[in-house]
């Protein structure tokens, strides 16, 4: 029997008993047809009054081992019931010797309302998300069991690398959020600490090594609580772990090397705590110090989305605009899982048009793809509301514009290197 993870997100005021809620939710899910990677946010008050009043959302995980509609009555379900923190990011500041304060990091309590369905809206052609979740869970389990890292090396460091706009930072945040949910039985709460790498290399550059040490000292204070899962995100890690052989040719080699040494030392020290995971990203892997790369347990490349992944992205964008009634149309495009066949609620011509737009969008990053519907509405539609056909035509024009604009920048970069 396959096991499937289902999350029930409660309203902050909810006081319902867990067993009662599970019973109601299981009956509800058993009465409808659903596939994995589904987020349900609306419950009819007349048909499902308890879910309407108590549940903010229900999330069914994507599981590559489960194909088609899920039979919830014949599945082994692992329930995760929780509330979301609405606080949002909180800045961590440090005093600079030259005066003033600087923001060295931001703290986000997990699970957070600001990223609660981010995981479900990231699309990749392979099982990257599932594998990363398994990697991270195994790392934490090894730590919990006291596996000797001198025998089985595990630094609990993950490095995501690839071109800009492929969702590396978003995936790190979503992974931290998902881990905090899946590990509720081990940790009472979670926190995502995002290090502000660029601030450390501002006018206080000469103090950067000291600031890195101070910042990690603050992080260690939180990590010392074994009931808190701490995920540390270092975006564009090459800023703090720049290759030391390249630093030697710079204007301030001693300061740059001190920063890299400080980062490596702090990572080595903090790994003695079993409740910390370090998530890093990079667009320029050739600029990362090899000693840092060697410390990364998992190195995962994220490339530009293929047309199949692009279809998922565009479908989710169109679905959101239909919910917001910006697109008014009874007919819609086929969902990704049935894109090759028509259903009674799907328009074959619209689906074919969207497939053509996906091919046309090949080469664009995920970040650019999600801007296409906005550009289409802003520049290529005369009315604030549209039916699906004209909106898809507007998207085609927006894609052409985006690719044209990108060529200007690409040509500019090439001319700088001539």
C-alpha positions in Angstrom: 0.0 0.0 0.0 1.4 3.4 -1.0 1.8 6.1 1.6 0.7 9.6 0.7 1.3 12.8 2.7 -1.7 15.1 3.2 -1.6 18.4 4.9 -4.5 20.2 6.6 -3.8 23.8 7.3 -6.0 25.2 10.0 -7.4 28.6 10.6 -5.6 30.3 13.5 -8.8 30.2 15.6 -9.4 26.5 15.0 -9.9 24.3 18.2 -11.2 21.1 16.5 -10.0 17.7 17.7 -7.4 16.2 15.4 -9.2 12.8 15.1 -12.5 14.6 14.2 -10.9 16.6 11.5 -9.1 13.7 10.0 -12.3 11.7 9.9 -14.1 14.6 8.2 -11.3 15.2 5.7 -10.9 11.6 4.8 -14.6 11.3 4.0 -14.4 14.5 1.9 -11.4 13.4 -0.1 -12.9 9.9 -0.7 -15.9 11.6 -2.3 -14.1 13.4 -5.1 -11.5 12.7 -7.8 -8.1 14.2 -7.1 -4.6 13.8 -8.3 -1.3 14.5 -6.5 0.1 18.1 -6.1 -3.4 19.5 -5.5 -4.1 22.5 -3.2 -7.8 22.8 -2.1 -8.7 26.2 -0.7 -12.5 26.3 -1.0 -15.0 24.1 0.9 -18.7 24.5 0.4 -20.3 25.6 3.7 -23.5 23.7 3.0 -21.8 20.4 2.1 -18.7 20.6 4.3 -19.3 23.0 7.1 -16.6 21.7 9.4 -13.9 22.0 6.7 -15.3 25.4 5.7 -15.0 26.8 9.2 -11.8 25.0 10.4 -9.5 24.4 7.3 -7.6 27.1 5.5 -6.4 24.6 2.9 -5.8 20.9 2.2 -2.6 19.9 0.2 -2.2 16.5 -1.4 1.5 15.7 -2.2 2.8 14.7 -5.6 4.0 11.2 -5.5 5.6 9.8 -8.6 4.6 6.3 -7.5 0.9 7.2 -7.6 -0.5 7.6 -11.1 -4.0 8.8 -11.9 -6.7 9.6 -9.4 -5.9 8.7 -5.8 -8.1 6.3 -4.0 -7.9 7.8 -0.5 -9.9 5.0 1.1 -7.3 2.4 -0.1 -4.2 4.5 0.6 -2.0 4.8 3.7 -2.2 8.4 4.7 0.2 10.4 6.8 -1.6 13.4 8.1 0.1 16.7 8.8 -2.1 19.2 10.6 -0.8 22.7 11.4 -1.4 26.4 11.4 0.7 28.9 9.4 2.7 31.7 10.9 1.6 35.1 9.6 4.4 37.2 11.0 6.6 37.4 7.9 10.3 38.0 7.7 12.1 39.6 10.6 15.5 41.4 10.1 18.6 40.4 12.0 20.9 43.5 12.3 24.4 44.0 13.4 26.4 47.1 14.5 29.2 48.1 12.2 32.4 49.5 13.6 32.1 52.5 11.3 28.7 53.3 12.7 25.2 52.4 11.8 23.4 49.1 11.5 23.2 46.6 8.6 20.8 43.8 7.9 22.8 40.6 7.9 19.9 38.1 7.7 16.2 37.7 7.8 14.3 35.2 10.0 11.1 33.5 8.9 9.1 31.2 11.3 8.0 28.0 9.6 5.6 26.9 8.4 4.9 30.4 7.0 1.9 31.8 5.3 4.1 33.7 2.9 5.4 30.5 1.2 2.8 27.9 2.1 2.0 26.7 -1.5 5.4 27.6 -3.1 6.4 23.9 -3.2 3.4 22.9 -5.2 3.9 25.7 -7.8 7.5 24.7 -8.7 7.6 22.4 -11.7 10.5 20.3 -12.9 10.7 17.5 -15.5 12.4 15.0 -13.2 11.8 14.1 -9.5 14.1 16.9 -8.3 11.7 18.0 -5.5 11.1 14.5 -4.3 14.8 13.6 -4.3 15.8 16.8 -2.4 13.2 16.1 0.2 14.5 12.6 0.6 18.1 13.8 0.7 17.3 16.4 3.4 15.2 13.9 5.5 18.0 11.4 5.3 20.5 14.0 6.5 18.4 14.9 9.5 17.7 11.2 10.3 21.4 10.4 10.3 22.0 13.3 12.7 19.1 12.2 14.9 20.5 8.7 15.1 24.0 9.9 16.0 25.7 8.6 12.9 29.5 9.4 13.2 30.2 11.9 10.5 33.9 10.9 10.6 32.8 7.5 9.2 29.8 8.5 7.1 30.5 12.0 6.0 27.5 14.3 6.1 27.7 18.1 6.5 24.0 18.8 5.9 24.8 21.2 3.1 22.9 21.4 -0.2 24.0 23.3 -3.2 21.6 24.2 -6.0 23.2 25.6 -9.1 22.2 26.6 -12.6 21.3 29.6 -14.7 19.4 32.6 -13.2 15.6 32.4 -12.9 15.4 28.6 -12.6 13.8 28.7 -9.1 16.9 27.8 -7.0 16.1 30.3 -4.2 12.4 29.5 -4.3 13.1 25.8 -4.1 15.4 26.2 -1.1 12.6 28.2 0.7 10.0 25.7 -0.3 12.2 22.8 0.9 12.7 24.4 4.3 9.0 25.0 4.6 8.1 21.4 3.6 10.7 19.9 6.0 9.3 21.9 8.9 5.9 20.3 8.2 7.1 16.7 7.6 9.3 16.8 10.7 6.7 18.0 13.1 7.1 14.8 15.2 10.8 15.8 15.8 10.7 19.6 16.0 8.1 21.8 17.7 8.9 24.7 15.3 11.1 25.7 12.4 12.9 28.8 11.2 14.4 29.8 7.9 17.4 32.2 8.3 18.3 33.8 5.0 21.8 35.4 5.0 22.1 38.7 3.2 25.4 38.0 1.4 25.4 41.3 -0.5 25.1 43.4 2.6 28.3 41.9 4.0 30.1 43.2 0.9 29.0 46.8 1.1 31.0 49.7 2.5 31.8 47.4 5.5 33.8 45.1 3.3 36.9 45.2 5.6 34.7 44.0 8.4 33.0 41.1 6.5 35.0 38.3 8.1 34.1 39.5 11.5 30.5 40.1 10.5 30.2 36.5 9.2 31.5 35.2 12.5 29.1 37.4 14.5 26.2 36.5 12.3 26.8 32.7 12.7 27.1 33.2 16.5 23.5 34.6 16.5 22.4 31.6 14.4 24.1 29.2 16.8 22.1 30.7 19.7 18.9 29.5 17.9 20.4 26.2 16.9 21.2 25.4 20.5 17.5 24.7 21.0 17.2 21.1 19.9 13.4 21.5 19.4 13.8 24.0 16.6 14.6 23.0 13.0 17.0 25.6 11.6 17.4 26.0 7.8 20.1 28.5 6.8 19.8 29.8 3.3 22.9 31.4 1.6 21.8 32.7 -1.8 24.5 33.3 -4.4 26.9 31.6 -2.1 29.9 32.6 -4.4 29.6 36.0 -2.7 30.7 34.6 0.6 32.7 31.5 -0.6 34.5 33.0 -3.6 37.3 30.8 -4.9 40.4 31.8 -2.9 42.8 31.3 -5.9 40.7 34.0 -7.7 40.8 36.2 -4.6 44.6 36.5 -4.9 44.2 38.4 -8.1 41.8 41.0 -6.6 42.4 44.3 -5.0 41.7 43.2 -1.5 42.9 39.5 -1.4 43.4 39.3 2.4 39.8 40.5 3.2 38.3 38.2 0.6 40.2 35.2 1.9 39.3 36.0 5.5 35.6 35.9 4.5 35.9 32.5 2.8 37.9 31.1 5.7 35.2 32.4 8.2 32.4 30.9 6.2 34.1 27.5 6.0 35.0 27.5 9.7 31.5 28.4 10.7 30.0 25.6 8.6 32.4 23.1 10.1 31.4 24.3 13.6 27.7 24.5 13.2 27.4 21.0 11.7 27.8 19.5 15.2 24.2 20.4 15.8 21.8 17.8 14.5 18.9 20.3 13.8 20.5 22.5 11.2 20.5 22.3 7.4 22.4 24.7 5.1 20.8 25.5 1.8 22.9 27.3 -0.8 22.4 28.5 -4.4 24.8 29.7 -7.2 24.6 31.0 -10.7 28.4 30.9 -11.1 29.8 27.6 -9.8 33.2 28.2 -11.3 33.6 31.1 -8.8 32.9 29.0 -5.7 35.8 27.8 -3.6 36.5 24.1 -4.1 36.6 23.6 -0.3 33.0 24.7 -0.1 31.9 22.5 -3.0 33.6 19.6 -1.3 31.5 20.3 1.8 28.2 20.1 -0.1 26.6 16.7 0.3 24.2 17.3 -2.5 24.9 19.3 -5.6 21.8 19.6 -7.8 21.7 21.3 -11.2 18.5 23.2 -12.1 18.3 24.0 -15.8 15.8 26.0 -17.9 12.4 24.5 -18.1 11.5 22.2 -21.0 8.1 22.7 -22.9 6.5 20.1 -20.6 7.4 22.0 -17.5 6.5 25.3 -19.2 3.0 23.9 -19.7 2.6 23.3 -16.0 3.7 26.9 -15.3 1.4 28.5 -17.9 -1.5 26.3 -16.8 -1.2 27.4 -13.2 -1.0 31.1 -14.3 -4.1 30.8 -16.5 -6.0 28.9 -13.7 -5.2 31.7 -11.2 -6.4 34.4 -13.7 -9.6 32.5 -14.3 -10.2 32.3 -10.5 -9.6 36.0 -10.3 -12.1 36.4 -13.2 -9.6 38.3 -15.3 -10.0 35.6 -17.9 -13.7 34.9 -18.5 -14.3 31.7 -20.4 -16.3 28.5 -19.8 -13.8 26.5 -21.9 -10.3 26.2 -20.6 -7.1 24.3 -21.6 -6.5 20.6 -20.7 -4.7 20.1 -17.4 -1.1 18.9 -17.6 -1.9 15.3 -16.8 -4.3 15.0 -19.7 -2.8 17.4 -22.2 -2.8 14.9 -25.0 -6.5 14.3 -24.9 -9.6 16.5 -24.7 -12.2 16.5 -22.0 -15.7 18.0 -22.0 -14.4 21.1 -20.1 -11.4 21.7 -22.3 -11.1 23.4 -25.6 -8.9 21.4 -28.1 -7.9 24.6 -30.1 -7.0 26.5 -26.9 -4.9 23.5 -25.6 -3.1 23.2 -29.0 -2.4 27.0 -28.9 -1.0 26.7 -25.4 1.3 23.8 -26.5 2.6 26.0 -29.3 3.2 28.8 -26.8 5.2 26.4 -24.7 7.4 25.5 -27.7 7.8 29.2 -28.5 8.9 29.9 -24.8 11.7 27.3 -24.9 14.8 29.0 -23.5 13.0 31.3 -21.1 13.6 31.0 -17.3 10.8 30.1 -14.9 10.9 33.6 -13.6 10.4 35.0 -17.1 7.6 32.6 -17.8 5.5 33.8 -14.9 5.8 37.4 -16.1 4.4 36.5 -19.5 0.7 36.6 -18.5 1.3 40.0 -16.8 3.0 41.5 -19.8 0.3 40.1 -22.1 -2.5 41.8 -20.0 -0.6 45.0 -19.6 0.6 45.6 -23.2 -1.4 43.5 -25.6 -5.0 43.5 -24.4 -7.3 46.5 -24.8 -9.8 45.5 -22.1 -9.3 44.6 -18.4 -11.1 41.3 -18.9 -10.7 38.8 -21.7 -11.8 35.4 -23.0 -9.2 32.7 -23.2 -8.5 32.8 -27.0 -7.5 36.5 -27.1 -5.5 36.1 -23.9 -3.4 33.3 -25.5 -2.8 35.5 -28.5 -1.6 38.3 -26.2 0.7 35.8 -24.5 2.2 35.0 -27.9 3.0 38.6 -28.4 4.4 38.9 -24.9 6.7 36.0 -25.5 8.0 37.5 -28.7 8.6 40.8 -26.9 10.4 39.1 -24.0 12.7 37.2 -26.4 13.5 40.3 -28.4 14.3 42.3 -25.3 16.6 39.5 -24.1 18.6 39.6 -27.3 19.4 43.2 -26.7 21.0 42.3 -23.4 22.7 39.2 -24.8 24.3 41.2 -27.6 25.3 43.9 -25.1 27.1 41.4 -23.0 28.8 39.8 -26.0 30.1 43.2 -27.2 31.6 43.9 -23.7 33.8 40.8 -24.1 35.0 41.5 -27.6 
